[in-house]
Amino acid sequence: MVAMTINRRRFLAYAGAALGATQIVACGENKLATEGIPRSRFTGKSTAEEVTAAIDLAGKVAVVTGCTSGIGLETMRVLAGRGAYVLGTSRSLKRAEDACRSVTGVTSPLSLDLADFDSVVRCAETIRSMRLPIDMLICNAGYLGGGNKKQLVNGLEKHFVINHLGHFILVNRLLDRLVIAKQGRIVVVASRTAYTEAPADGIQFDDLGFANDYSDLRAYGHSKLANVLFSLRLSELLRGTRITCNSLHPGIVDTEIDRHFNSVMQFGLRVVAAVGGKTIEQGAATSCYVATSPALATTSGAYFEDCNAVTVLGHNHLYNVPMSERLLQMSEEITADFLVDQKEPTKENLLDDRAAT
């Protein structure tokens, strides 16, 4: 009976946060359309198929992390179906192979464990060895713990390592592949928890091990705030290039991200997703829209929900430029041994790489 009481409380915490996020969307009072960015005709009910219906991706190359299920698998399926060559990653190479075989189109499976920085380097180097331009780098893979049991990776809180730092290294090591694309796009799949569940004072620069006030949702929101701030800062650093970087909330979707929850919590979240959430097809829509829409060719540094850029009002750190700058500096210091220096490609290298494609 005691165990069931604890489970029920945990479920209510997760469900309450999810339902609260749904109500924010419904009332529309806490966000505005972002000025200067084209509005799409798509909504939270649109699917990835619908937002890419008129788009031919033949000749394009996409990298999708976390391709084996849920939003990642649907993103890979739709992009490959539109003609893109998709490189899909997973911690398990076998699962990535199975996922790639399950979709129609040209795909390649890759092993990538975002908690293991050596694995990130190996994956990036495998991609680089193909000498292909990358048109779309979709940082989709994510981790959400269950049971409120804090886990550390090399002394750092696990959500922050997987959801932010692993992708941070991957982006760094693939930037020169995006530079040689006609118009490279980095798409960071964040979450509304970046402003509903993250610590009130933002990134915990002095407590990345979360020694104080830990909960799974708080740590997850913290890592997702890092996603949004990384996208914000990177977009500024890439200004003047052909690369754009945007972040997004996919919606409340029943995916395998709840695999660490107990059965009671998994059932409850399925109910929440069914009542106020999205299907997987709808959940992948914003990722696919941001990655492919011709209308967004020059849009960078924006945050999207339901296939449109929004500005979230109230107390949050989504647009905190000084915090984004400090986050980048700190991330570089933590991962310095795994990063490469970014240099402007020479004309000769560009010609060599394009001849190889």
C-alpha positions in Angstrom: 0.0 0.0 0.0 2.9 2.4 0.8 4.5 1.7 -2.6 1.3 2.3 -4.4 0.9 5.7 -2.6 4.3 6.8 -3.7 3.7 5.7 -7.2 0.4 7.6 -7.3 2.1 10.8 -6.0 4.8 10.5 -8.6 2.3 9.9 -11.4 0.3 13.0 -10.3 3.4 15.1 -10.4 4.1 14.1 -14.0 0.5 14.2 -15.1 0.0 17.6 -13.5 2.9 19.0 -15.3 1.8 17.5 -18.6 -1.8 18.7 -18.2 -0.6 22.2 -17.2 1.4 22.4 -20.3 -1.6 21.4 -22.4 -3.7 24.2 -20.8 -1.1 26.8 -21.6 -1.5 25.9 -25.3 -5.3 25.9 -25.1 -5.7 29.3 -23.5 -3.0 31.0 -25.7 -2.5 33.8 -23.1 1.1 33.0 -22.2 2.7 33.2 -25.6 2.6 35.3 -28.7 3.5 34.6 -32.3 7.1 35.6 -32.8 7.4 38.7 -34.8 9.3 38.6 -38.1 8.9 34.9 -38.7 6.4 33.6 -41.3 3.3 31.9 -39.8 2.4 28.5 -41.2 -1.1 27.2 -41.8 -0.3 24.1 -39.7 -1.4 23.5 -36.2 -0.9 21.0 -33.3 -3.1 18.6 -35.2 -1.0 18.6 -38.4 1.1 15.5 -39.1 4.7 15.2 -40.4 3.3 13.9 -43.6 1.1 17.0 -44.0 3.8 19.6 -43.3 6.2 18.0 -45.9 3.5 17.1 -48.5 4.8 19.5 -51.2 8.5 19.2 -50.4 11.0 17.1 -52.5 14.0 16.2 -50.4 15.8 14.2 -53.1 19.6 14.8 -52.8 19.3 16.0 -49.2 21.1 14.4 -46.2 19.6 14.2 -42.7 20.9 13.0 -39.4 18.3 12.0 -36.9 19.4 11.0 -33.4 17.1 8.6 -31.5 15.6 7.0 -34.7 14.3 3.7 -33.3 10.9 4.7 -32.0 8.4 7.5 -31.4 9.1 10.9 -32.9 12.5 10.0 -34.1 11.3 7.0 -36.1 8.5 9.0 -37.6 10.8 11.8 -38.5 13.2 9.4 -40.2 10.3 7.7 -42.0 8.8 10.9 -43.4 12.1 12.5 -44.4 13.2 9.3 -46.1 9.8 9.0 -47.8 10.3 12.5 -49.2 13.6 11.5 -50.8 16.2 12.4 -48.2 19.1 10.1 -47.3 18.7 9.7 -43.6 21.4 8.6 -41.1 19.6 7.3 -38.0 21.3 6.8 -34.7 20.6 4.7 -31.6 22.5 3.4 -28.6 21.9 0.0 -30.0 23.2 -0.5 -33.5 20.8 -3.5 -34.0 17.8 -1.3 -33.1 19.0 1.3 -35.5 19.3 -1.3 -38.2 15.8 -2.6 -37.5 14.4 0.9 -37.6 16.1 1.7 -40.9 14.8 -1.5 -42.4 11.3 -0.6 -41.3 11.0 2.6 -43.5 10.8 3.1 -47.2 13.7 5.1 -48.6 17.5 5.3 -48.3 18.8 5.1 -44.7 21.9 4.1 -42.8 22.0 3.0 -39.1 24.7 4.4 -36.7 25.6 3.7 -33.1 25.5 6.7 -30.8 25.4 6.7 -27.0 25.0 10.4 -26.0 26.1 9.6 -22.4 29.5 8.3 -23.7 31.4 11.1 -25.3 33.8 8.7 -27.0 30.8 7.2 -28.7 29.7 10.6 -29.9 33.1 11.2 -31.4 33.1 7.8 -33.2 29.6 8.5 -34.6 30.6 11.9 -35.8 33.7 10.7 -37.4 31.8 7.9 -39.2 29.5 10.5 -40.6 32.4 12.8 -41.5 34.1 10.0 -43.3 31.2 9.9 -45.8 32.2 13.3 -46.9 28.6 14.3 -47.4 27.1 17.7 -46.8 24.5 17.6 -44.0 21.3 19.5 -44.8 19.5 18.6 -41.6 20.9 17.7 -38.2 17.9 16.8 -36.0 18.9 16.4 -32.3 15.9 14.4 -31.3 17.2 11.7 -28.8 16.3 12.3 -25.2 16.3 10.8 -21.8 13.8 11.1 -18.9 14.4 9.2 -15.7 11.8 7.6 -13.5 11.6 7.1 -9.8 13.3 10.4 -8.8 16.6 8.6 -8.3 19.4 10.9 -9.3 22.1 9.4 -11.6 25.4 10.9 -12.4 27.7 10.5 -15.4 31.2 11.6 -14.6 30.0 13.7 -11.7 27.3 15.4 -13.8 23.6 15.0 -13.7 22.5 12.4 -16.3 19.7 14.3 -18.0 22.1 17.3 -18.6 24.8 15.0 -20.0 22.6 13.1 -22.5 20.1 15.7 -23.5 22.6 18.6 -23.8 26.3 17.8 -23.7 26.1 14.7 -25.9 24.3 16.7 -28.6 26.6 19.7 -28.0 29.7 17.6 -29.0 27.9 16.0 -32.0 26.9 19.4 -33.4 30.4 20.7 -32.9 32.0 17.9 -34.8 29.5 18.0 -37.7 29.4 21.8 -38.2 31.7 21.7 -41.2 29.4 19.2 -42.9 26.5 21.7 -42.4 28.6 24.5 -43.8 29.0 22.8 -47.2 25.3 22.2 -47.5 23.2 24.6 -49.6 21.4 25.5 -46.4 22.2 23.5 -43.3 19.7 23.3 -40.5 20.2 22.3 -36.9 16.9 21.3 -35.2 17.0 20.9 -31.5 14.1 18.9 -30.0 13.6 20.5 -26.6 10.4 20.6 -24.5 8.0 23.0 -22.9 9.4 21.8 -19.6 12.2 24.2 -20.4 9.9 26.9 -19.0 7.4 24.9 -16.9 9.7 22.6 -14.9 13.3 24.1 -15.1 14.7 25.7 -11.9 13.4 29.2 -11.4 16.9 30.6 -11.5 17.8 28.8 -14.7 20.9 26.7 -15.5 22.5 25.4 -12.3 26.1 26.4 -13.1 27.3 25.8 -9.6 25.4 22.5 -9.1 25.5 20.5 -12.3 25.5 17.3 -10.1 22.1 18.4 -8.8 23.1 17.9 -5.1 20.2 20.1 -4.1 16.4 19.8 -4.8 16.6 16.9 -7.3 13.5 15.5 -9.1 13.3 13.8 -12.5 11.1 16.5 -13.9 13.2 19.4 -12.6 16.4 17.8 -14.0 14.7 17.1 -17.3 13.4 20.7 -17.6 16.9 21.9 -16.7 18.4 19.9 -19.6 15.7 21.1 -22.0 16.3 24.7 -21.0 19.9 24.0 -21.9 18.7 22.8 -25.3 16.9 26.0 -26.0 19.7 28.2 -24.8 22.3 26.3 -26.8 20.1 26.8 -29.9 19.8 30.5 -29.1 23.5 31.0 -28.7 24.5 28.8 -31.6 22.2 30.7 -33.9 23.9 33.9 -33.0 27.4 32.4 -33.6 26.2 31.1 -37.0 24.8 34.4 -38.1 26.2 35.3 -41.6 26.5 31.6 -42.5 24.0 29.4 -44.4 23.3 27.4 -41.2 20.3 28.0 -39.1 19.5 26.6 -35.6 16.1 26.5 -34.0 14.5 24.6 -31.0 11.1 23.3 -30.5 8.5 21.5 -28.3 7.0 18.5 -30.1 4.0 18.2 -27.9 2.8 15.7 -25.3 3.3 12.4 -27.0 3.2 8.8 -25.7 6.7 7.6 -26.7 9.4 5.3 -25.3 10.9 8.2 -23.3 8.7 6.9 -20.4 10.5 3.6 -20.5 12.1 4.3 -17.1 8.8 4.8 -15.4 6.9 2.1 -13.5 3.7 0.6 -15.0 1.4 2.9 -13.1 3.1 6.0 -14.3 3.3 4.7 -17.9 -0.4 4.0 -17.9 -1.2 7.4 -16.5 0.9 9.2 -19.0 -0.7 7.3 -21.8 -4.1 8.6 -20.5 -2.7 12.2 -20.4 -1.4 11.9 -23.9 -4.6 10.5 -25.2 -6.7 13.2 -23.6 -4.6 16.3 -24.1 -1.6 15.3 -26.2 -0.7 14.3 -29.8 -0.2 11.2 -31.8 3.3 10.3 -32.8 2.6 11.5 -36.4 1.5 14.9 -35.0 4.5 15.0 -32.6 7.0 14.7 -35.4 5.3 17.5 -37.4 7.1 20.5 -35.8 10.5 18.8 -36.2 9.9 18.0 -39.9 8.4 21.5 -40.5 11.4 23.3 -39.0 13.8 21.0 -40.8 12.3 21.3 -44.3 10.0 24.3 -44.8 11.3 26.7 -47.5 9.7 29.6 -45.6 12.2 29.1 -42.8 15.3 29.2 -44.9 16.6 32.3 -43.0 14.9 31.7 -39.6 17.3 31.1 -36.8 17.3 31.3 -33.0 13.5 30.8 -32.7 11.5 28.5 -30.5 8.6 26.6 -32.1 5.4 24.9 -30.9 2.7 23.4 -33.1 4.6 24.3 -36.3 4.9 28.0 -35.5 7.5 30.2 -33.8 6.2 31.5 -30.4 7.5 33.9 -27.8 6.7 32.6 -24.3 5.7 35.3 -21.9 6.2 35.4 -18.1 9.2 34.4 -16.0 11.4 32.1 -18.0 15.0 31.9 -19.3 14.3 30.9 -22.9 15.7 34.2 -24.2 18.4 34.9 -21.6 21.3 35.8 -23.8 23.9 36.1 -20.9 22.9 32.7 -19.6 23.2 31.2 -23.1 26.7 32.7 -23.4 27.7 31.3 -20.0 26.2 27.9 -20.9 28.2 27.7 -24.1 31.4 28.6 -22.4 30.9 26.1 -19.6 29.9 23.3 -22.1 33.1 24.0 -24.0 35.1 23.7 -20.9 33.5 20.4 -19.8 33.8 18.8 -23.2 37.0 20.4 -24.4 38.8 17.0 -24.9 36.1 15.9 -27.4 35.6 19.1 -29.5 37.3 20.2 -32.7 38.3 23.8 -33.6 36.0 25.2 -36.2 37.7 26.8 -39.2 36.2 28.3 -42.3 36.5 25.7 -45.1 38.9 26.4 -47.8 37.8 26.6 -51.5 39.9 23.5 -52.2 38.3 21.5 -49.4 34.8 22.5 -50.5 35.6 21.5 -54.1 37.0 18.1 -53.0 34.0 17.3 -50.7 31.4 18.3 -53.3 33.2 16.2 -55.9 33.0 13.2 -53.6 29.2 13.5 -53.1 
